[in-house]
Amino acid sequence: MSEQVLSYLAKSLVDRPDDVSVTAVEEGEGDIVLELRVHPEDMGKVIGKRGRTAKALRTMVKAAATREGTNATVEIVE
């Protein structure tokens, strides 16, 4: 569910929603790292001023993962 939340939010922010991809990598017991990839021109929109948008994305994904009983972190990959 946290993957879908991140994908939906990221696609809503960018100009090229077809280039958004989310990859889940499991690390340890119930820990998931979600790697977010977007078009290079959309990186600024996903990160935001002073990283505020990225922080908000991480907060929303963490809340969704907590509801599932897991821990999730978001990495924005170039």
Backbone atoms as SQL, in Angstrom:
CREATE TABLE atoms (id INTEGER PRIMARY KEY, chain TEXT, resi INTEGER, resn TEXT, atom TEXT, x REAL, y REAL, z REAL);
INSERT INTO atoms VALUES
  (1, 'A', 1, 'MET', 'N', 0.823, -1.201, 0.000),
  (2, 'A', 1, 'MET', 'CA', 0.000, 0.000, 0.000),
  (3, 'A', 1, 'MET', 'C', 0.866, 1.263, 0.000),
  (4, 'A', 2, 'SER', 'N', 1.970, 1.230, 0.715),
  (5, 'A', 2, 'SER', 'CA', 2.829, 2.407, 0.763),
  (6, 'A', 2, 'SER', 'C', 3.433, 2.707, -0.609),
  (7, 'A', 3, 'GLU', 'N', 3.664, 1.668, -1.423),
  (8, 'A', 3, 'GLU', 'CA', 4.153, 1.896, -2.779),
  (9, 'A', 3, 'GLU', 'C', 3.121, 2.655, -3.605),
  (10, 'A', 4, 'GLN', 'N', 1.864, 2.270, -3.476),
  (11, 'A', 4, 'GLN', 'CA', 0.809, 2.932, -4.228),
  (12, 'A', 4, 'GLN', 'C', 0.635, 4.381, -3.788),
  (13, 'A', 5, 'VAL', 'N', 0.777, 4.632, -2.495),
  (14, 'A', 5, 'VAL', 'CA', 0.660, 6.000, -1.973),
  (15, 'A', 5, 'VAL', 'C', 1.763, 6.873, -2.559),
  (16, 'A', 6, 'LEU', 'N', 2.994, 6.373, -2.531),
  (17, 'A', 6, 'LEU', 'CA', 4.114, 7.139, -3.079),
  (18, 'A', 6, 'LEU', 'C', 3.952, 7.357, -4.575),
  (19, 'A', 7, 'SER', 'N', 3.546, 6.346, -5.286),
  (20, 'A', 7, 'SER', 'CA', 3.358, 6.473, -6.730),
  (21, 'A', 7, 'SER', 'C', 2.273, 7.488, -7.056),
  (22, 'A', 8, 'TYR', 'N', 1.163, 7.423, -6.356),
  (23, 'A', 8, 'TYR', 'CA', 0.061, 8.365, -6.597),
  (24, 'A', 8, 'TYR', 'C', 0.492, 9.805, -6.317),
  (25, 'A', 9, 'LEU', 'N', 1.139, 10.021, -5.194),
  (26, 'A', 9, 'LEU', 'CA', 1.571, 11.373, -4.840),
  (27, 'A', 9, 'LEU', 'C', 2.601, 11.916, -5.824),
  (28, 'A', 10, 'ALA', 'N', 3.567, 11.087, -6.199),
  (29, 'A', 10, 'ALA', 'CA', 4.605, 11.536, -7.122),
  (30, 'A', 10, 'ALA', 'C', 4.022, 11.847, -8.498),
  (31, 'A', 11, 'LYS', 'N', 3.120, 11.000, -8.978),
  (32, 'A', 11, 'LYS', 'CA', 2.501, 11.236, -10.289),
  (33, 'A', 11, 'LYS', 'C', 1.656, 12.500, -10.287),
  (34, 'A', 12, 'SER', 'N', 1.109, 12.853, -9.145),
  (35, 'A', 12, 'SER', 'CA', 0.304, 14.069, -9.037),
  (36, 'A', 12, 'SER', 'C', 1.170, 15.324, -9.082),
  (37, 'A', 13, 'LEU', 'N', 2.431, 15.207, -8.709),
  (38, 'A', 13, 'LEU', 'CA', 3.317, 16.359, -8.628),
  (39, 'A', 13, 'LEU', 'C', 4.042, 16.689, -9.934),
  (40, 'A', 14, 'VAL', 'N', 4.363, 15.685, -10.727),
  (41, 'A', 14, 'VAL', 'CA', 5.271, 15.872, -11.853),
  (42, 'A', 14, 'VAL', 'C', 4.533, 16.170, -13.156),
  (43, 'A', 15, 'ASP', 'N', 5.301, 16.651, -14.149),
  (44, 'A', 15, 'ASP', 'CA', 4.760, 16.909, -15.480),
  (45, 'A', 15, 'ASP', 'C', 4.735, 15.653, -16.345),
  (46, 'A', 16, 'ARG', 'N', 5.602, 14.695, -16.040),
  (47, 'A', 16, 'ARG', 'CA', 5.687, 13.453, -16.812),
  (48, 'A', 16, 'ARG', 'C', 5.362, 12.258, -15.905),
  (49, 'A', 17, 'PRO', 'N', 4.080, 12.005, -15.647),
  (50, 'A', 17, 'PRO', 'CA', 3.719, 10.914, -14.735),
  (51, 'A', 17, 'PRO', 'C', 4.071, 9.519, -15.260),
  (52, 'A', 18, 'ASP', 'N', 4.249, 9.388, -16.569),
  (53, 'A', 18, 'ASP', 'CA', 4.608, 8.077, -17.122),
  (54, 'A', 18, 'ASP', 'C', 6.037, 7.677, -16.772),
  (55, 'A', 19, 'ASP', 'N', 6.878, 8.641, -16.423),
  (56, 'A', 19, 'ASP', 'CA', 8.268, 8.361, -16.084),
  (57, 'A', 19, 'ASP', 'C', 8.486, 8.084, -14.597),
  (58, 'A', 20, 'VAL', 'N', 7.424, 8.070, -13.811),
  (59, 'A', 20, 'VAL', 'CA', 7.547, 7.810, -12.369),
  (60, 'A', 20, 'VAL', 'C', 7.605, 6.301, -12.150),
  (61, 'A', 21, 'SER', 'N', 8.600, 5.855, -11.384),
  (62, 'A', 21, 'SER', 'CA', 8.665, 4.444, -11.010),
  (63, 'A', 21, 'SER', 'C', 9.059, 4.327, -9.541),
  (64, 'A', 22, 'VAL', 'N', 8.444, 3.367, -8.885),
  (65, 'A', 22, 'VAL', 'CA', 8.716, 3.107, -7.469),
  (66, 'A', 22, 'VAL', 'C', 9.150, 1.651, -7.348),
  (67, 'A', 23, 'THR', 'N', 10.312, 1.444, -6.751),
  (68, 'A', 23, 'THR', 'CA', 10.846, 0.103, -6.553),
  (69, 'A', 23, 'THR', 'C', 10.988, -0.152, -5.058),
  (70, 'A', 24, 'ALA', 'N', 10.445, -1.261, -4.599),
  (71, 'A', 24, 'ALA', 'CA', 10.535, -1.616, -3.177),
  (72, 'A', 24, 'ALA', 'C', 11.699, -2.579, -2.966),
  (73, 'A', 25, 'VAL', 'N', 12.555, -2.252, -2.004),
  (74, 'A', 25, 'VAL', 'CA', 13.684, -3.101, -1.634),
  (75, 'A', 25, 'VAL', 'C', 13.543, -3.433, -0.161),
  (76, 'A', 26, 'GLU', 'N', 13.452, -4.708, 0.150),
  (77, 'A', 26, 'GLU', 'CA', 13.298, -5.108, 1.550),
  (78, 'A', 26, 'GLU', 'C', 14.663, -5.161, 2.231),
  (79, 'A', 27, 'GLU', 'N', 14.713, -4.591, 3.419),
  (80, 'A', 27, 'GLU', 'CA', 15.948, -4.585, 4.199),
  (81, 'A', 27, 'GLU', 'C', 15.624, -4.997, 5.624),
  (82, 'A', 28, 'GLY', 'N', 15.899, -6.230, 5.936),
  (83, 'A', 28, 'GLY', 'CA', 15.703, -6.678, 7.306),
  (84, 'A', 28, 'GLY', 'C', 14.263, -7.038, 7.612),
  (85, 'A', 29, 'GLU', 'N', 13.942, -7.001, 8.890),
  (86, 'A', 29, 'GLU', 'CA', 12.638, -7.442, 9.381),
  (87, 'A', 29, 'GLU', 'C', 11.592, -6.350, 9.240),
  (88, 'A', 30, 'GLY', 'N', 10.790, -6.413, 8.206),
  (89, 'A', 30, 'GLY', 'CA', 9.710, -5.466, 8.036),
  (90, 'A', 30, 'GLY', 'C', 10.122, -4.080, 7.594),
  (91, 'A', 31, 'ASP', 'N', 11.375, -3.901, 7.240),
  (92, 'A', 31, 'ASP', 'CA', 11.853, -2.598, 6.765),
  (93, 'A', 31, 'ASP', 'C', 11.866, -2.597, 5.240),
  (94, 'A', 32, 'ILE', 'N', 11.301, -1.552, 4.658),
  (95, 'A', 32, 'ILE', 'CA', 11.237, -1.427, 3.213),
  (96, 'A', 32, 'ILE', 'C', 11.819, -0.083, 2.807),
  (97, 'A', 33, 'VAL', 'N', 12.641, -0.088, 1.782),
  (98, 'A', 33, 'VAL', 'CA', 13.158, 1.144, 1.196),
  (99, 'A', 33, 'VAL', 'C', 12.484, 1.297, -0.160),
  (100, 'A', 34, 'LEU', 'N', 11.783, 2.400, -0.342),
  (101, 'A', 34, 'LEU', 'CA', 11.114, 2.676, -1.605),
  (102, 'A', 34, 'LEU', 'C', 11.972, 3.642, -2.404),
  (103, 'A', 35, 'GLU', 'N', 12.430, 3.200, -3.560),
  (104, 'A', 35, 'GLU', 'CA', 13.260, 4.027, -4.424),
  (105, 'A', 35, 'GLU', 'C', 12.365, 4.706, -5.450),
  (106, 'A', 36, 'LEU', 'N', 12.345, 6.016, -5.432),
  (107, 'A', 36, 'LEU', 'CA', 11.517, 6.805, -6.338),
  (108, 'A', 36, 'LEU', 'C', 12.388, 7.358, -7.451),
  (109, 'A', 37, 'ARG', 'N', 11.978, 7.064, -8.689),
  (110, 'A', 37, 'ARG', 'CA', 12.680, 7.596, -9.855),
  (111, 'A', 37, 'ARG', 'C', 11.701, 8.422, -10.679),
  (112, 'A', 38, 'VAL', 'N', 12.130, 9.627, -11.055),
  (113, 'A', 38, 'VAL', 'CA', 11.316, 10.509, -11.895),
  (114, 'A', 38, 'VAL', 'C', 12.197, 11.045, -13.017),
  (115, 'A', 39, 'HIS', 'N', 11.574, 11.682, -13.987),
  (116, 'A', 39, 'HIS', 'CA', 12.318, 12.309, -15.082),
  (117, 'A', 39, 'HIS', 'C', 13.222, 13.386, -14.486),
  (118, 'A', 40, 'PRO', 'N', 14.426, 13.548, -15.023),
  (119, 'A', 40, 'PRO', 'CA', 15.366, 14.535, -14.463),
  (120, 'A', 40, 'PRO', 'C', 14.805, 15.952, -14.364),
  (121, 'A', 41, 'GLU', 'N', 13.946, 16.341, -15.299),
  (122, 'A', 41, 'GLU', 'CA', 13.374, 17.686, -15.247),
  (123, 'A', 41, 'GLU', 'C', 12.339, 17.843, -14.133),
  (124, 'A', 42, 'ASP', 'N', 11.836, 16.733, -13.601),
  (125, 'A', 42, 'ASP', 'CA', 10.828, 16.779, -12.539),
  (126, 'A', 42, 'ASP', 'C', 11.418, 16.624, -11.141),
  (127, 'A', 43, 'MET', 'N', 12.737, 16.485, -11.053),
  (128, 'A', 43, 'MET', 'CA', 13.361, 16.290, -9.739),
  (129, 'A', 43, 'MET', 'C', 13.078, 17.443, -8.789),
  (130, 'A', 44, 'GLY', 'N', 13.121, 18.655, -9.289),
  (131, 'A', 44, 'GLY', 'CA', 12.878, 19.821, -8.443),
  (132, 'A', 44, 'GLY', 'C', 11.479, 19.832, -7.870),
  (133, 'A', 45, 'LYS', 'N', 10.511, 19.348, -8.629),
  (134, 'A', 45, 'LYS', 'CA', 9.134, 19.321, -8.141),
  (135, 'A', 45, 'LYS', 'C', 8.948, 18.286, -7.042),
  (136, 'A', 46, 'VAL', 'N', 9.668, 17.189, -7.139),
  (137, 'A', 46, 'VAL', 'CA', 9.550, 16.133, -6.132),
  (138, 'A', 46, 'VAL', 'C', 10.302, 16.520, -4.862),
  (139, 'A', 47, 'ILE', 'N', 11.422, 17.203, -5.002),
  (140, 'A', 47, 'ILE', 'CA', 12.210, 17.592, -3.832),
  (141, 'A', 47, 'ILE', 'C', 11.633, 18.837, -3.172),
  (142, 'A', 48, 'GLY', 'N', 11.269, 19.837, -3.962),
  (143, 'A', 48, 'GLY', 'CA', 10.670, 21.051, -3.420),
  (144, 'A', 48, 'GLY', 'C', 11.703, 21.997, -2.833),
  (145, 'A', 49, 'LYS', 'N', 11.214, 23.161, -2.414),
  (146, 'A', 49, 'LYS', 'CA', 12.110, 24.151, -1.818),
  (147, 'A', 49, 'LYS', 'C', 12.601, 23.640, -0.465),
  (148, 'A', 50, 'ARG', 'N', 13.918, 23.635, -0.340),
  (149, 'A', 50, 'ARG', 'CA', 14.571, 23.176, 0.889),
  (150, 'A', 50, 'ARG', 'C', 14.154, 21.761, 1.296),
  (151, 'A', 51, 'GLY', 'N', 13.690, 20.969, 0.339),
  (152, 'A', 51, 'GLY', 'CA', 13.332, 19.583, 0.608),
  (153, 'A', 51, 'GLY', 'C', 12.005, 19.394, 1.309),
  (154, 'A', 52, 'ARG', 'N', 11.170, 20.408, 1.310),
  (155, 'A', 52, 'ARG', 'CA', 9.903, 20.309, 2.040),
  (156, 'A', 52, 'ARG', 'C', 8.949, 19.312, 1.410),
  (157, 'A', 53, 'THR', 'N', 8.894, 19.273, 0.082),
  (158, 'A', 53, 'THR', 'CA', 8.007, 18.322, -0.586),
  (159, 'A', 53, 'THR', 'C', 8.486, 16.895, -0.347),
  (160, 'A', 54, 'ALA', 'N', 9.786, 16.677, -0.431),
  (161, 'A', 54, 'ALA', 'CA', 10.346, 15.346, -0.176),
  (162, 'A', 54, 'ALA', 'C', 10.053, 14.905, 1.261),
  (163, 'A', 55, 'LYS', 'N', 10.162, 15.816, 2.193),
  (164, 'A', 55, 'LYS', 'CA', 9.877, 15.499, 3.594),
  (165, 'A', 55, 'LYS', 'C', 8.406, 15.128, 3.768),
  (166, 'A', 56, 'ALA', 'N', 7.522, 15.858, 3.094),
  (167, 'A', 56, 'ALA', 'CA', 6.086, 15.553, 3.175),
  (168, 'A', 56, 'ALA', 'C', 5.792, 14.186, 2.557),
  (169, 'A', 57, 'LEU', 'N', 6.429, 13.862, 1.440),
  (170, 'A', 57, 'LEU', 'CA', 6.254, 12.539, 0.825),
  (171, 'A', 57, 'LEU', 'C', 6.697, 11.442, 1.785),
  (172, 'A', 58, 'ARG', 'N', 7.832, 11.644, 2.419),
  (173, 'A', 58, 'ARG', 'CA', 8.344, 10.639, 3.361),
  (174, 'A', 58, 'ARG', 'C', 7.400, 10.462, 4.544),
  (175, 'A', 59, 'THR', 'N', 6.820, 11.550, 5.021),
  (176, 'A', 59, 'THR', 'CA', 5.888, 11.475, 6.146),
  (177, 'A', 59, 'THR', 'C', 4.633, 10.689, 5.769),
  (178, 'A', 60, 'MET', 'N', 4.090, 10.967, 4.586),
  (179, 'A', 60, 'MET', 'CA', 2.880, 10.268, 4.141),
  (180, 'A', 60, 'MET', 'C', 3.136, 8.774, 3.940),
  (181, 'A', 61, 'VAL', 'N', 4.276, 8.443, 3.348),
  (182, 'A', 61, 'VAL', 'CA', 4.606, 7.035, 3.113),
  (183, 'A', 61, 'VAL', 'C', 4.856, 6.318, 4.428),
  (184, 'A', 62, 'LYS', 'N', 5.507, 6.990, 5.352),
  (185, 'A', 62, 'LYS', 'CA', 5.760, 6.374, 6.659),
  (186, 'A', 62, 'LYS', 'C', 4.449, 6.084, 7.387),
  (187, 'A', 63, 'ALA', 'N', 3.488, 7.005, 7.287),
  (188, 'A', 63, 'ALA', 'CA', 2.185, 6.794, 7.916),
  (189, 'A', 63, 'ALA', 'C', 1.453, 5.620, 7.268),
  (190, 'A', 64, 'ALA', 'N', 1.507, 5.516, 5.942),
  (191, 'A', 64, 'ALA', 'CA', 0.856, 4.400, 5.249),
  (192, 'A', 64, 'ALA', 'C', 1.512, 3.072, 5.624),
  (193, 'A', 65, 'ALA', 'N', 2.826, 3.061, 5.740),
  (194, 'A', 65, 'ALA', 'CA', 3.535, 1.835, 6.108),
  (195, 'A', 65, 'ALA', 'C', 3.237, 1.432, 7.541),
  (196, 'A', 66, 'THR', 'N', 3.094, 2.397, 8.416),
  (197, 'A', 66, 'THR', 'CA', 2.782, 2.108, 9.812),
  (198, 'A', 66, 'THR', 'C', 1.427, 1.428, 9.921),
  (199, 'A', 67, 'ARG', 'N', 0.485, 1.849, 9.096),
  (200, 'A', 67, 'ARG', 'CA', -0.834, 1.205, 9.084),
  (201, 'A', 67, 'ARG', 'C', -0.740, -0.248, 8.655),
  (202, 'A', 68, 'GLU', 'N', 0.270, -0.566, 7.832),
  (203, 'A', 68, 'GLU', 'CA', 0.487, -1.945, 7.389),
  (204, 'A', 68, 'GLU', 'C', 1.289, -2.755, 8.395),
  (205, 'A', 69, 'GLY', 'N', 1.893, -2.081, 9.370),
  (206, 'A', 69, 'GLY', 'CA', 2.722, -2.767, 10.350),
  (207, 'A', 69, 'GLY', 'C', 4.169, -2.917, 9.912),
  (208, 'A', 70, 'THR', 'N', 4.619, -2.074, 8.979),
  (209, 'A', 70, 'THR', 'CA', 6.003, -2.115, 8.520),
  (210, 'A', 70, 'THR', 'C', 6.638, -0.733, 8.668),
  (211, 'A', 71, 'ASN', 'N', 7.920, -0.658, 8.408),
  (212, 'A', 71, 'ASN', 'CA', 8.644, 0.599, 8.389),
  (213, 'A', 71, 'ASN', 'C', 9.088, 0.861, 6.956),
  (214, 'A', 72, 'ALA', 'N', 8.843, 2.059, 6.454),
  (215, 'A', 72, 'ALA', 'CA', 9.239, 2.387, 5.087),
  (216, 'A', 72, 'ALA', 'C', 9.969, 3.717, 5.058),
  (217, 'A', 73, 'THR', 'N', 10.987, 3.767, 4.217),
  (218, 'A', 73, 'THR', 'CA', 11.701, 5.005, 3.981),
  (219, 'A', 73, 'THR', 'C', 11.717, 5.243, 2.476),
  (220, 'A', 74, 'VAL', 'N', 11.844, 6.504, 2.096),
  (221, 'A', 74, 'VAL', 'CA', 11.835, 6.882, 0.682),
  (222, 'A', 74, 'VAL', 'C', 13.193, 7.421, 0.305),
  (223, 'A', 75, 'GLU', 'N', 13.733, 6.910, -0.789),
  (224, 'A', 75, 'GLU', 'CA', 14.973, 7.443, -1.360),
  (225, 'A', 75, 'GLU', 'C', 14.644, 7.938, -2.756),
  (226, 'A', 76, 'ILE', 'N', 15.008, 9.177, -3.032),
  (227, 'A', 76, 'ILE', 'CA', 14.788, 9.741, -4.358),
  (228, 'A', 76, 'ILE', 'C', 16.067, 9.520, -5.149),
  (229, 'A', 77, 'VAL', 'N', 15.979, 8.686, -6.177),
  (230, 'A', 77, 'VAL', 'CA', 17.136, 8.270, -6.954),
  (231, 'A', 77, 'VAL', 'C', 17.153, 9.033, -8.274),
  (232, 'A', 78, 'GLU', 'N', 18.349, 9.481, -8.673),
  (233, 'A', 78, 'GLU', 'CA', 18.480, 10.193, -9.949),
  (234, 'A', 78, 'GLU', 'C', 18.564, 9.236, -11.099);
